Amino acid sequence: MVVIRFDRIKRKTVLDFKCGGCGRRTKRTASAECTVNPFNKKADGCIRTREEVVQQAVQALEEKEVPKLIAEVEKTPCPKCSGQVRHAAK
Ligand SMILES: [Zn+2]
């Protein structure tokens, strides 16, 4: 059996949320993972290089994972109260 190991590239960021109701702070982590592999191609059909996959992971994190996490936290701001969530500075 041949095991092919793909280079996994993971990027993460920690977001700080503050509950507008009780003032509790919560830290949540958003992460995105991409792999360098023969199927990870660009629009022109070229396989993405490691640097390009890093960019891809950063982009996925900023455009997809962070907004997803923010939406998730806004839905359930705080288990203790139903206060509005405010985003602390990054
Ligand atoms: Zn709260």
PDB file of the backbone (N, CA, C, O) and the ligand in Angstrom, with CONECT records:
HET     ZN  A 101       1
ATOM      1  N   MET A   1       0.839  -1.198   0.000  1.00  0.00           N
ATOM      2  CA  MET A   1       0.000   0.000   0.000  1.00  0.00           C
ATOM      3  C   MET A   1       0.873   1.247   0.000  1.00  0.00           C
ATOM      4  O   MET A   1       1.835   1.374   0.757  1.00  0.00           O
ATOM      5  N   VAL A   2       0.507   2.116  -0.846  1.00  0.00           N
ATOM      6  CA  VAL A   2       1.294   3.341  -0.926  1.00  0.00           C
ATOM      7  C   VAL A   2       0.562   4.453  -0.178  1.00  0.00           C
ATOM      8  O   VAL A   2      -0.608   4.738  -0.429  1.00  0.00           O
ATOM      9  N   VAL A   3       1.265   5.046   0.714  1.00  0.00           N
ATOM     10  CA  VAL A   3       0.665   6.152   1.450  1.00  0.00           C
ATOM     11  C   VAL A   3       1.263   7.454   0.935  1.00  0.00           C
ATOM     12  O   VAL A   3       2.471   7.685   0.998  1.00  0.00           O
ATOM     13  N   ILE A   4       0.390   8.274   0.437  1.00  0.00           N
ATOM     14  CA  ILE A   4       0.868   9.565  -0.040  1.00  0.00           C
ATOM     15  C   ILE A   4       0.532  10.599   1.020  1.00  0.00           C
ATOM     16  O   ILE A   4      -0.625  10.766   1.406  1.00  0.00           O
ATOM     17  N   ARG A   5       1.529  11.265   1.464  1.00  0.00           N
ATOM     18  CA  ARG A   5       1.270  12.288   2.476  1.00  0.00           C
ATOM     19  C   ARG A   5       1.203  13.653   1.812  1.00  0.00           C
ATOM     20  O   ARG A   5       2.140  14.098   1.150  1.00  0.00           O
ATOM     21  N   PHE A   6       0.090  14.285   2.007  1.00  0.00           N
ATOM     22  CA  PHE A   6      -0.052  15.627   1.460  1.00  0.00           C
ATOM     23  C   PHE A   6       0.317  16.638   2.533  1.00  0.00           C
ATOM     24  O   PHE A   6       0.087  16.438   3.725  1.00  0.00           O
ATOM     25  N   ASP A   7       0.875  17.685   2.077  1.00  0.00           N
ATOM     26  CA  ASP A   7       1.272  18.755   2.975  1.00  0.00           C
ATOM     27  C   ASP A   7       0.018  19.505   3.417  1.00  0.00           C
ATOM     28  O   ASP A   7      -0.674  20.119   2.605  1.00  0.00           O
ATOM     29  N   ARG A   8      -0.258  19.443   4.700  1.00  0.00           N
ATOM     30  CA  ARG A   8      -1.456  20.129   5.194  1.00  0.00           C
ATOM     31  C   ARG A   8      -1.072  21.501   5.734  1.00  0.00           C
ATOM     32  O   ARG A   8      -0.123  21.661   6.502  1.00  0.00           O
ATOM     33  N   ILE A   9      -1.831  22.448   5.310  1.00  0.00           N
ATOM     34  CA  ILE A   9      -1.545  23.808   5.750  1.00  0.00           C
ATOM     35  C   ILE A   9      -2.729  24.337   6.524  1.00  0.00           C
ATOM     36  O   ILE A   9      -3.847  24.417   6.014  1.00  0.00           O
ATOM     37  N   LYS A  10      -2.465  24.689   7.746  1.00  0.00           N
ATOM     38  CA  LYS A  10      -3.545  25.130   8.609  1.00  0.00           C
ATOM     39  C   LYS A  10      -3.278  26.557   9.074  1.00  0.00           C
ATOM     40  O   LYS A  10      -2.166  26.910   9.467  1.00  0.00           O
ATOM     41  N   ARG A  11      -4.312  27.346   9.017  1.00  0.00           N
ATOM     42  CA  ARG A  11      -4.218  28.714   9.504  1.00  0.00           C
ATOM     43  C   ARG A  11      -5.354  28.944  10.486  1.00  0.00           C
ATOM     44  O   ARG A  11      -6.491  28.532  10.255  1.00  0.00           O
ATOM     45  N   LYS A  12      -5.032  29.594  11.563  1.00  0.00           N
ATOM     46  CA  LYS A  12      -6.115  29.872  12.511  1.00  0.00           C
ATOM     47  C   LYS A  12      -5.978  31.257  13.106  1.00  0.00           C
ATOM     48  O   LYS A  12      -4.911  31.870  13.098  1.00  0.00           O
ATOM     49  N   THR A  13      -7.094  31.721  13.618  1.00  0.00           N
ATOM     50  CA  THR A  13      -7.084  33.022  14.249  1.00  0.00           C
ATOM     51  C   THR A  13      -8.011  32.969  15.456  1.00  0.00           C
ATOM     52  O   THR A  13      -9.026  32.273  15.443  1.00  0.00           O
ATOM     53  N   VAL A  14      -7.660  33.698  16.478  1.00  0.00           N
ATOM     54  CA  VAL A  14      -8.476  33.718  17.688  1.00  0.00           C
ATOM     55  C   VAL A  14      -9.289  35.006  17.713  1.00  0.00           C
ATOM     56  O   VAL A  14      -8.741  36.101  17.587  1.00  0.00           O
ATOM     57  N   LEU A  15     -10.588  34.865  17.876  1.00  0.00           N
ATOM     58  CA  LEU A  15     -11.455  36.034  17.944  1.00  0.00           C
ATOM     59  C   LEU A  15     -11.950  36.210  19.369  1.00  0.00           C
ATOM     60  O   LEU A  15     -12.256  35.246  20.071  1.00  0.00           O
ATOM     61  N   ASP A  16     -12.016  37.441  19.763  1.00  0.00           N
ATOM     62  CA  ASP A  16     -12.414  37.789  21.104  1.00  0.00           C
ATOM     63  C   ASP A  16     -13.824  38.373  21.055  1.00  0.00           C
ATOM     64  O   ASP A  16     -14.063  39.375  20.380  1.00  0.00           O
ATOM     65  N   PHE A  17     -14.742  37.754  21.760  1.00  0.00           N
ATOM     66  CA  PHE A  17     -16.118  38.255  21.769  1.00  0.00           C
ATOM     67  C   PHE A  17     -16.460  38.742  23.164  1.00  0.00           C
ATOM     68  O   PHE A  17     -15.996  38.196  24.165  1.00  0.00           O
ATOM     69  N   LYS A  18     -17.270  39.768  23.209  1.00  0.00           N
ATOM     70  CA  LYS A  18     -17.722  40.257  24.498  1.00  0.00           C
ATOM     71  C   LYS A  18     -19.242  40.287  24.498  1.00  0.00           C
ATOM     72  O   LYS A  18     -19.864  40.841  23.591  1.00  0.00           O
ATOM     73  N   CYS A  19     -19.824  39.695  25.509  1.00  0.00           N
ATOM     74  CA  CYS A  19     -21.268  39.666  25.604  1.00  0.00           C
ATOM     75  C   CYS A  19     -21.765  41.029  26.075  1.00  0.00           C
ATOM     76  O   CYS A  19     -21.324  41.547  27.101  1.00  0.00           O
ATOM     77  N   GLY A  20     -22.703  41.606  25.297  1.00  0.00           N
ATOM     78  CA  GLY A  20     -23.238  42.914  25.658  1.00  0.00           C
ATOM     79  C   GLY A  20     -24.154  42.855  26.864  1.00  0.00           C
ATOM     80  O   GLY A  20     -24.443  43.883  27.477  1.00  0.00           O
ATOM     81  N   GLY A  21     -24.608  41.673  27.206  1.00  0.00           N
ATOM     82  CA  GLY A  21     -25.508  41.513  28.340  1.00  0.00           C
ATOM     83  C   GLY A  21     -24.778  41.449  29.663  1.00  0.00           C
ATOM     84  O   GLY A  21     -25.062  42.238  30.564  1.00  0.00           O
ATOM     85  N   CYS A  22     -23.850  40.533  29.796  1.00  0.00           N
ATOM     86  CA  CYS A  22     -23.176  40.349  31.075  1.00  0.00           C
ATOM     87  C   CYS A  22     -21.701  40.723  31.044  1.00  0.00           C
ATOM     88  O   CYS A  22     -21.029  40.724  32.075  1.00  0.00           O
ATOM     89  N   GLY A  23     -21.204  41.041  29.851  1.00  0.00           N
ATOM     90  CA  GLY A  23     -19.818  41.485  29.751  1.00  0.00           C
ATOM     91  C   GLY A  23     -18.786  40.371  29.739  1.00  0.00           C
ATOM     92  O   GLY A  23     -17.582  40.627  29.730  1.00  0.00           O
ATOM     93  N   ARG A  24     -19.262  39.140  29.739  1.00  0.00           N
ATOM     94  CA  ARG A  24     -18.319  38.028  29.707  1.00  0.00           C
ATOM     95  C   ARG A  24     -17.579  37.987  28.385  1.00  0.00           C
ATOM     96  O   ARG A  24     -18.149  38.250  27.326  1.00  0.00           O
ATOM     97  N   ARG A  25     -16.325  37.659  28.463  1.00  0.00           N
ATOM     98  CA  ARG A  25     -15.531  37.558  27.242  1.00  0.00           C
ATOM     99  C   ARG A  25     -15.331  36.100  26.886  1.00  0.00           C
ATOM    100  O   ARG A  25     -15.102  35.253  27.749  1.00  0.00           O
ATOM    101  N   THR A  26     -15.422  35.832  25.612  1.00  0.00           N
ATOM    102  CA  THR A  26     -15.142  34.476  25.165  1.00  0.00           C
ATOM    103  C   THR A  26     -14.176  34.529  24.004  1.00  0.00           C
ATOM    104  O   THR A  26     -14.259  35.397  23.136  1.00  0.00           O
ATOM    105  N   LYS A  27     -13.295  33.616  24.009  1.00  0.00           N
ATOM    106  CA  LYS A  27     -12.353  33.508  22.900  1.00  0.00           C
ATOM    107  C   LYS A  27     -12.751  32.296  22.080  1.00  0.00           C
ATOM    108  O   LYS A  27     -12.951  31.200  22.605  1.00  0.00           O
ATOM    109  N   ARG A  28     -12.861  32.518  20.792  1.00  0.00           N
ATOM    110  CA  ARG A  28     -13.192  31.399  19.910  1.00  0.00           C
ATOM    111  C   ARG A  28     -12.163  31.364  18.798  1.00  0.00           C
ATOM    112  O   ARG A  28     -11.662  32.399  18.358  1.00  0.00           O
ATOM    113  N   THR A  29     -11.862  30.169  18.357  1.00  0.00           N
ATOM    114  CA  THR A  29     -10.862  30.018  17.308  1.00  0.00           C
ATOM    115  C   THR A  29     -11.510  29.599  15.999  1.00  0.00           C
ATOM    116  O   THR A  29     -12.308  28.663  15.950  1.00  0.00           O
ATOM    117  N   ALA A  30     -11.152  30.308  14.947  1.00  0.00           N
ATOM    118  CA  ALA A  30     -11.584  29.925  13.612  1.00  0.00           C
ATOM    119  C   ALA A  30     -10.366  29.356  12.907  1.00  0.00           C
ATOM    120  O   ALA A  30      -9.272  29.912  13.001  1.00  0.00           O
ATOM    121  N   SER A  31     -10.551  28.247  12.200  1.00  0.00           N
ATOM    122  CA  SER A  31      -9.403  27.696  11.495  1.00  0.00           C
ATOM    123  C   SER A  31      -9.795  27.178  10.123  1.00  0.00           C
ATOM    124  O   SER A  31     -10.934  26.772   9.891  1.00  0.00           O
ATOM    125  N   ALA A  32      -8.848  27.201   9.240  1.00  0.00           N
ATOM    126  CA  ALA A  32      -9.052  26.692   7.884  1.00  0.00           C
ATOM    127  C   ALA A  32      -7.859  25.826   7.529  1.00  0.00           C
ATOM    128  O   ALA A  32      -6.717  26.144   7.861  1.00  0.00           O
ATOM    129  N   GLU A  33      -8.141  24.732   6.852  1.00  0.00           N
ATOM    130  CA  GLU A  33      -7.060  23.837   6.485  1.00  0.00           C
ATOM    131  C   GLU A  33      -7.154  23.493   5.005  1.00  0.00           C
ATOM    132  O   GLU A  33      -8.220  23.148   4.497  1.00  0.00           O
ATOM    133  N   CYS A  34      -6.034  23.593   4.336  1.00  0.00           N
ATOM    134  CA  CYS A  34      -5.967  23.222   2.928  1.00  0.00           C
ATOM    135  C   CYS A  34      -4.781  22.294   2.751  1.00  0.00           C
ATOM    136  O   CYS A  34      -3.843  22.314   3.548  1.00  0.00           O
ATOM    137  N   THR A  35      -4.823  21.486   1.713  1.00  0.00           N
ATOM    138  CA  THR A  35      -3.691  20.600   1.464  1.00  0.00           C
ATOM    139  C   THR A  35      -3.091  20.859   0.099  1.00  0.00           C
ATOM    140  O   THR A  35      -3.771  21.254  -0.848  1.00  0.00           O
ATOM    141  N   VAL A  36      -1.800  20.623   0.035  1.00  0.00           N
ATOM    142  CA  VAL A  36      -1.111  20.698  -1.248  1.00  0.00           C
ATOM    143  C   VAL A  36      -1.286  19.315  -1.871  1.00  0.00           C
ATOM    144  O   VAL A  36      -0.729  18.339  -1.369  1.00  0.00           O
ATOM    145  N   ASN A  37      -2.030  19.223  -2.927  1.00  0.00           N
ATOM    146  CA  ASN A  37      -2.225  17.926  -3.566  1.00  0.00           C
ATOM    147  C   ASN A  37      -2.514  18.118  -5.049  1.00  0.00           C
ATOM    148  O   ASN A  37      -2.839  19.220  -5.491  1.00  0.00           O
ATOM    149  N   PRO A  38      -2.392  17.035  -5.812  1.00  0.00           N
ATOM    150  CA  PRO A  38      -2.536  17.161  -7.274  1.00  0.00           C
ATOM    151  C   PRO A  38      -3.906  17.631  -7.738  1.00  0.00           C
ATOM    152  O   PRO A  38      -4.075  18.062  -8.878  1.00  0.00           O
ATOM    153  N   PHE A  39      -4.884  17.542  -6.837  1.00  0.00           N
ATOM    154  CA  PHE A  39      -6.241  17.961  -7.235  1.00  0.00           C
ATOM    155  C   PHE A  39      -6.526  19.408  -6.875  1.00  0.00           C
ATOM    156  O   PHE A  39      -7.529  19.984  -7.294  1.00  0.00           O
ATOM    157  N   ASN A  40      -5.647  19.969  -6.110  1.00  0.00           N
ATOM    158  CA  ASN A  40      -5.822  21.372  -5.715  1.00  0.00           C
ATOM    159  C   ASN A  40      -5.206  22.244  -6.801  1.00  0.00           C
ATOM    160  O   ASN A  40      -4.037  22.626  -6.745  1.00  0.00           O
ATOM    161  N   LYS A  41      -6.035  22.541  -7.783  1.00  0.00           N
ATOM    162  CA  LYS A  41      -5.548  23.284  -8.943  1.00  0.00           C
ATOM    163  C   LYS A  41      -6.156  24.663  -9.043  1.00  0.00           C
ATOM    164  O   LYS A  41      -7.209  24.962  -8.480  1.00  0.00           O
ATOM    165  N   LYS A  42      -5.462  25.467  -9.765  1.00  0.00           N
ATOM    166  CA  LYS A  42      -5.965  26.813 -10.021  1.00  0.00           C
ATOM    167  C   LYS A  42      -6.890  26.763 -11.235  1.00  0.00           C
ATOM    168  O   LYS A  42      -7.040  25.722 -11.874  1.00  0.00           O
ATOM    169  N   ALA A  43      -7.503  27.898 -11.542  1.00  0.00           N
ATOM    170  CA  ALA A  43      -8.421  27.972 -12.680  1.00  0.00           C
ATOM    171  C   ALA A  43      -7.729  27.581 -13.996  1.00  0.00           C
ATOM    172  O   ALA A  43      -8.363  27.045 -14.905  1.00  0.00           O
ATOM    173  N   ASP A  44      -6.432  27.854 -14.079  1.00  0.00           N
ATOM    174  CA  ASP A  44      -5.719  27.534 -15.324  1.00  0.00           C
ATOM    175  C   ASP A  44      -5.235  26.088 -15.383  1.00  0.00           C
ATOM    176  O   ASP A  44      -4.581  25.694 -16.349  1.00  0.00           O
ATOM    177  N   GLY A  45      -5.557  25.276 -14.337  1.00  0.00           N
ATOM    178  CA  GLY A  45      -5.201  23.865 -14.365  1.00  0.00           C
ATOM    179  C   GLY A  45      -3.865  23.534 -13.719  1.00  0.00           C
ATOM    180  O   GLY A  45      -3.521  22.359 -13.592  1.00  0.00           O
ATOM    181  N   CYS A  46      -3.103  24.548 -13.307  1.00  0.00           N
ATOM    182  CA  CYS A  46      -1.819  24.302 -12.650  1.00  0.00           C
ATOM    183  C   CYS A  46      -2.048  23.933 -11.187  1.00  0.00           C
ATOM    184  O   CYS A  46      -2.943  24.464 -10.530  1.00  0.00           O
ATOM    185  N   ILE A  47      -1.230  23.020 -10.696  1.00  0.00           N
ATOM    186  CA  ILE A  47      -1.342  22.646  -9.289  1.00  0.00           C
ATOM    187  C   ILE A  47      -0.812  23.788  -8.431  1.00  0.00           C
ATOM    188  O   ILE A  47       0.220  24.392  -8.725  1.00  0.00           O
ATOM    189  N   ARG A  48      -1.546  24.060  -7.372  1.00  0.00           N
ATOM    190  CA  ARG A  48      -1.120  25.161  -6.499  1.00  0.00           C
ATOM    191  C   ARG A  48       0.183  24.831  -5.780  1.00  0.00           C
ATOM    192  O   ARG A  48       0.385  23.710  -5.315  1.00  0.00           O
ATOM    193  N   THR A  49       1.039  25.798  -5.699  1.00  0.00           N
ATOM    194  CA  THR A  49       2.285  25.626  -4.962  1.00  0.00           C
ATOM    195  C   THR A  49       1.988  25.780  -3.476  1.00  0.00           C
ATOM    196  O   THR A  49       0.887  26.165  -3.082  1.00  0.00           O
ATOM    197  N   ARG A  50       2.985  25.473  -2.667  1.00  0.00           N
ATOM    198  CA  ARG A  50       2.792  25.570  -1.222  1.00  0.00           C
ATOM    199  C   ARG A  50       2.378  26.994  -0.819  1.00  0.00           C
ATOM    200  O   ARG A  50       1.475  27.184  -0.004  1.00  0.00           O
ATOM    201  N   GLU A  51       3.045  27.972  -1.399  1.00  0.00           N
ATOM    202  CA  GLU A  51       2.747  29.381  -1.084  1.00  0.00           C
ATOM    203  C   GLU A  51       1.308  29.727  -1.465  1.00  0.00           C
ATOM    204  O   GLU A  51       0.609  30.446  -0.751  1.00  0.00           O
ATOM    205  N   GLU A  52       0.892  29.196  -2.608  1.00  0.00           N
ATOM    206  CA  GLU A  52      -0.473  29.475  -3.067  1.00  0.00           C
ATOM    207  C   GLU A  52      -1.516  28.801  -2.183  1.00  0.00           C
ATOM    208  O   GLU A  52      -2.618  29.317  -1.996  1.00  0.00           O
ATOM    209  N   VAL A  53      -1.148  27.633  -1.639  1.00  0.00           N
ATOM    210  CA  VAL A  53      -2.074  26.949  -0.739  1.00  0.00           C
ATOM    211  C   VAL A  53      -2.156  27.696   0.595  1.00  0.00           C
ATOM    212  O   VAL A  53      -3.216  27.750   1.218  1.00  0.00           O
ATOM    213  N   VAL A  54      -1.051  28.258   1.020  1.00  0.00           N
ATOM    214  CA  VAL A  54      -1.059  29.084   2.240  1.00  0.00           C
ATOM    215  C   VAL A  54      -2.022  30.254   2.026  1.00  0.00           C
ATOM    216  O   VAL A  54      -2.838  30.564   2.894  1.00  0.00           O
ATOM    217  N   GLN A  55      -1.920  30.891   0.878  1.00  0.00           N
ATOM    218  CA  GLN A  55      -2.816  32.003   0.526  1.00  0.00           C
ATOM    219  C   GLN A  55      -4.263  31.538   0.504  1.00  0.00           C
ATOM    220  O   GLN A  55      -5.166  32.239   0.963  1.00  0.00           O
ATOM    221  N   GLN A  56      -4.466  30.350  -0.034  1.00  0.00           N
ATOM    222  CA  GLN A  56      -5.808  29.779  -0.134  1.00  0.00           C
ATOM    223  C   GLN A  56      -6.389  29.568   1.279  1.00  0.00           C
ATOM    224  O   GLN A  56      -7.557  29.860   1.535  1.00  0.00           O
ATOM    225  N   ALA A  57      -5.557  29.063   2.169  1.00  0.00           N
ATOM    226  CA  ALA A  57      -6.001  28.820   3.540  1.00  0.00           C
ATOM    227  C   ALA A  57      -6.319  30.143   4.248  1.00  0.00           C
ATOM    228  O   ALA A  57      -7.309  30.242   4.974  1.00  0.00           O
ATOM    229  N   VAL A  58      -5.483  31.143   4.035  1.00  0.00           N
ATOM    230  CA  VAL A  58      -5.697  32.457   4.649  1.00  0.00           C
ATOM    231  C   VAL A  58      -6.999  33.062   4.121  1.00  0.00           C
ATOM    232  O   VAL A  58      -7.787  33.630   4.877  1.00  0.00           O
ATOM    233  N   GLN A  59      -7.204  32.932   2.833  1.00  0.00           N
ATOM    234  CA  GLN A  59      -8.414  33.456   2.196  1.00  0.00           C
ATOM    235  C   GLN A  59      -9.659  32.733   2.715  1.00  0.00           C
ATOM    236  O   GLN A  59     -10.671  33.367   3.014  1.00  0.00           O
ATOM    237  N   ALA A  60      -9.580  31.415   2.819  1.00  0.00           N
ATOM    238  CA  ALA A  60     -10.714  30.629   3.318  1.00  0.00           C
ATOM    239  C   ALA A  60     -11.024  31.024   4.762  1.00  0.00           C
ATOM    240  O   ALA A  60     -12.183  31.090   5.171  1.00  0.00           O
ATOM    241  N   LEU A  61      -9.978  31.279   5.510  1.00  0.00           N
ATOM    242  CA  LEU A  61     -10.152  31.678   6.903  1.00  0.00           C
ATOM    243  C   LEU A  61     -10.869  33.024   6.997  1.00  0.00           C
ATOM    244  O   LEU A  61     -11.839  33.174   7.740  1.00  0.00           O
ATOM    245  N   GLU A  62     -10.380  33.993   6.237  1.00  0.00           N
ATOM    246  CA  GLU A  62     -10.937  35.337   6.312  1.00  0.00           C
ATOM    247  C   GLU A  62     -12.324  35.467   5.682  1.00  0.00           C
ATOM    248  O   GLU A  62     -13.194  36.167   6.198  1.00  0.00           O
ATOM    249  N   GLU A  63     -12.509  34.780   4.560  1.00  0.00           N
ATOM    250  CA  GLU A  63     -13.767  34.955   3.834  1.00  0.00           C
ATOM    251  C   GLU A  63     -14.868  33.991   4.252  1.00  0.00           C
ATOM    252  O   GLU A  63     -16.052  34.279   4.083  1.00  0.00           O
ATOM    253  N   LYS A  64     -14.470  32.840   4.802  1.00  0.00           N
ATOM    254  CA  LYS A  64     -15.465  31.834   5.129  1.00  0.00           C
ATOM    255  C   LYS A  64     -15.543  31.526   6.614  1.00  0.00           C
ATOM    256  O   LYS A  64     -16.603  31.647   7.228  1.00  0.00           O
ATOM    257  N   GLU A  65     -14.428  31.132   7.181  1.00  0.00           N
ATOM    258  CA  GLU A  65     -14.453  30.627   8.557  1.00  0.00           C
ATOM    259  C   GLU A  65     -14.717  31.705   9.601  1.00  0.00           C
ATOM    260  O   GLU A  65     -15.467  31.481  10.551  1.00  0.00           O
ATOM    261  N   VAL A  66     -14.102  32.877   9.428  1.00  0.00           N
ATOM    262  CA  VAL A  66     -14.315  33.952  10.406  1.00  0.00           C
ATOM    263  C   VAL A  66     -15.767  34.444  10.384  1.00  0.00           C
ATOM    264  O   VAL A  66     -16.380  34.538  11.447  1.00  0.00           O
ATOM    265  N   PRO A  67     -16.347  34.763   9.200  1.00  0.00           N
ATOM    266  CA  PRO A  67     -17.764  35.179   9.187  1.00  0.00           C
ATOM    267  C   PRO A  67     -18.689  34.087   9.733  1.00  0.00           C
ATOM    268  O   PRO A  67     -19.698  34.387  10.372  1.00  0.00           O
ATOM    269  N   LYS A  68     -18.342  32.821   9.480  1.00  0.00           N
ATOM    270  CA  LYS A  68     -19.147  31.701   9.963  1.00  0.00           C
ATOM    271  C   LYS A  68     -19.141  31.663  11.491  1.00  0.00           C
ATOM    272  O   LYS A  68     -20.178  31.477  12.128  1.00  0.00           O
ATOM    273  N   LEU A  69     -17.966  31.840  12.055  1.00  0.00           N
ATOM    274  CA  LEU A  69     -17.832  31.839  13.511  1.00  0.00           C
ATOM    275  C   LEU A  69     -18.573  33.022  14.124  1.00  0.00           C
ATOM    276  O   LEU A  69     -19.244  32.880  15.146  1.00  0.00           O
ATOM    277  N   ILE A  70     -18.450  34.185  13.497  1.00  0.00           N
ATOM    278  CA  ILE A  70     -19.132  35.384  14.002  1.00  0.00           C
ATOM    279  C   ILE A  70     -20.647  35.162  13.987  1.00  0.00           C
ATOM    280  O   ILE A  70     -21.332  35.484  14.958  1.00  0.00           O
ATOM    281  N   ALA A  71     -21.167  34.611  12.883  1.00  0.00           N
ATOM    282  CA  ALA A  71     -22.604  34.351  12.767  1.00  0.00           C
ATOM    283  C   ALA A  71     -23.060  33.352  13.830  1.00  0.00           C
ATOM    284  O   ALA A  71     -24.142  33.473  14.404  1.00  0.00           O
ATOM    285  N   GLU A  72     -22.208  32.371  14.068  1.00  0.00           N
ATOM    286  CA  GLU A  72     -22.514  31.328  15.049  1.00  0.00           C
ATOM    287  C   GLU A  72     -22.587  31.912  16.462  1.00  0.00           C
ATOM    288  O   GLU A  72     -23.506  31.614  17.224  1.00  0.00           O
ATOM    289  N   VAL A  73     -21.611  32.740  16.791  1.00  0.00           N
ATOM    290  CA  VAL A  73     -21.579  33.333  18.125  1.00  0.00           C
ATOM    291  C   VAL A  73     -22.732  34.323  18.310  1.00  0.00           C
ATOM    292  O   VAL A  73     -23.275  34.463  19.406  1.00  0.00           O
ATOM    293  N   GLU A  74     -23.098  35.010  17.213  1.00  0.00           N
ATOM    294  CA  GLU A  74     -24.195  35.968  17.318  1.00  0.00           C
ATOM    295  C   GLU A  74     -25.532  35.288  17.584  1.00  0.00           C
ATOM    296  O   GLU A  74     -26.413  35.853  18.232  1.00  0.00           O
ATOM    297  N   LYS A  75     -25.668  34.076  17.077  1.00  0.00           N
ATOM    298  CA  LYS A  75     -26.896  33.324  17.289  1.00  0.00           C
ATOM    299  C   LYS A  75     -27.023  32.891  18.740  1.00  0.00           C
ATOM    300  O   LYS A  75     -28.098  32.992  19.330  1.00  0.00           O
ATOM    301  N   THR A  76     -25.955  32.423  19.301  1.00  0.00           N
ATOM    302  CA  THR A  76     -25.938  32.017  20.702  1.00  0.00           C
ATOM    303  C   THR A  76     -24.813  32.771  21.394  1.00  0.00           C
ATOM    304  O   THR A  76     -23.714  32.249  21.583  1.00  0.00           O
ATOM    305  N   PRO A  77     -25.113  34.016  21.769  1.00  0.00           N
ATOM    306  CA  PRO A  77     -24.077  34.891  22.299  1.00  0.00           C
ATOM    307  C   PRO A  77     -23.420  34.364  23.565  1.00  0.00           C
ATOM    308  O   PRO A  77     -22.194  34.329  23.677  1.00  0.00           O
ATOM    309  N   CYS A  78     -24.228  33.966  24.491  1.00  0.00           N
ATOM    310  CA  CYS A  78     -23.681  33.639  25.799  1.00  0.00           C
ATOM    311  C   CYS A  78     -24.614  32.632  26.447  1.00  0.00           C
ATOM    312  O   CYS A  78     -25.829  32.826  26.441  1.00  0.00           O
ATOM    313  N   PRO A  79     -24.075  31.575  26.997  1.00  0.00           N
ATOM    314  CA  PRO A  79     -24.969  30.583  27.612  1.00  0.00           C
ATOM    315  C   PRO A  79     -25.684  31.109  28.858  1.00  0.00           C
ATOM    316  O   PRO A  79     -26.719  30.578  29.260  1.00  0.00           O
ATOM    317  N   LYS A  80     -25.131  32.141  29.453  1.00  0.00           N
ATOM    318  CA  LYS A  80     -25.685  32.650  30.710  1.00  0.00           C
ATOM    319  C   LYS A  80     -26.817  33.666  30.522  1.00  0.00           C
ATOM    320  O   LYS A  80     -27.682  33.797  31.388  1.00  0.00           O
ATOM    321  N   CYS A  81     -26.813  34.369  29.415  1.00  0.00           N
ATOM    322  CA  CYS A  81     -27.849  35.360  29.200  1.00  0.00           C
ATOM    323  C   CYS A  81     -28.110  35.486  27.698  1.00  0.00           C
ATOM    324  O   CYS A  81     -27.468  34.815  26.891  1.00  0.00           O
ATOM    325  N   SER A  82     -29.032  36.329  27.342  1.00  0.00           N
ATOM    326  CA  SER A  82     -29.322  36.458  25.919  1.00  0.00           C
ATOM    327  C   SER A  82     -28.894  37.816  25.395  1.00  0.00           C
ATOM    328  O   SER A  82     -29.484  38.341  24.451  1.00  0.00           O
ATOM    329  N   GLY A  83     -27.883  38.372  26.002  1.00  0.00           N
ATOM    330  CA  GLY A  83     -27.370  39.674  25.608  1.00  0.00           C
ATOM    331  C   GLY A  83     -26.784  39.669  24.213  1.00  0.00           C
ATOM    332  O   GLY A  83     -26.463  38.619  23.657  1.00  0.00           O
ATOM    333  N   GLN A  84     -26.651  40.860  23.661  1.00  0.00           N
ATOM    334  CA  GLN A  84     -26.087  40.996  22.322  1.00  0.00           C
ATOM    335  C   GLN A  84     -24.574  40.875  22.398  1.00  0.00           C
ATOM    336  O   GLN A  84     -23.936  41.293  23.364  1.00  0.00           O
ATOM    337  N   VAL A  85     -24.036  40.300  21.365  1.00  0.00           N
ATOM    338  CA  VAL A  85     -22.598  40.122  21.333  1.00  0.00           C
ATOM    339  C   VAL A  85     -21.930  41.309  20.635  1.00  0.00           C
ATOM    340  O   VAL A  85     -22.382  41.773  19.588  1.00  0.00           O
ATOM    341  N   ARG A  86     -20.885  41.767  21.222  1.00  0.00           N
ATOM    342  CA  ARG A  86     -20.085  42.814  20.562  1.00  0.00           C
ATOM    343  C   ARG A  86     -18.730  42.211  20.243  1.00  0.00           C
ATOM    344  O   ARG A  86     -18.203  41.392  20.997  1.00  0.00           O
ATOM    345  N   HIS A  87     -18.187  42.619  19.140  1.00  0.00           N
ATOM    346  CA  HIS A  87     -16.880  42.077  18.785  1.00  0.00           C
ATOM    347  C   HIS A  87     -15.787  42.960  19.348  1.00  0.00           C
ATOM    348  O   HIS A  87     -15.751  44.170  19.126  1.00  0.00           O
ATOM    349  N   ALA A  88     -14.928  42.338  20.058  1.00  0.00           N
ATOM    350  CA  ALA A  88     -13.788  43.090  20.579  1.00  0.00           C
ATOM    351  C   ALA A  88     -12.801  43.271  19.421  1.00  0.00           C
ATOM    352  O   ALA A  88     -12.863  42.559  18.420  1.00  0.00           O
ATOM    353  N   ALA A  89     -11.930  44.195  19.571  1.00  0.00           N
ATOM    354  CA  ALA A  89     -10.932  44.436  18.521  1.00  0.00           C
ATOM    355  C   ALA A  89     -10.111  43.174  18.340  1.00  0.00           C
ATOM    356  O   ALA A  89      -9.814  42.461  19.299  1.00  0.00           O
ATOM    357  N   LYS A  90      -9.758  42.919  17.119  1.00  0.00           N
ATOM    358  CA  LYS A  90      -9.018  41.700  16.782  1.00  0.00           C
ATOM    359  C   LYS A  90      -7.685  41.643  17.494  1.00  0.00           C
ATOM    360  O   LYS A  90      -6.934  40.683  17.322  1.00  0.00           O
TER     361      LYS A  90
HETATM  362 ZN    ZN A 101     -23.889  37.180  28.632  1.00  0.00          ZN2+
END
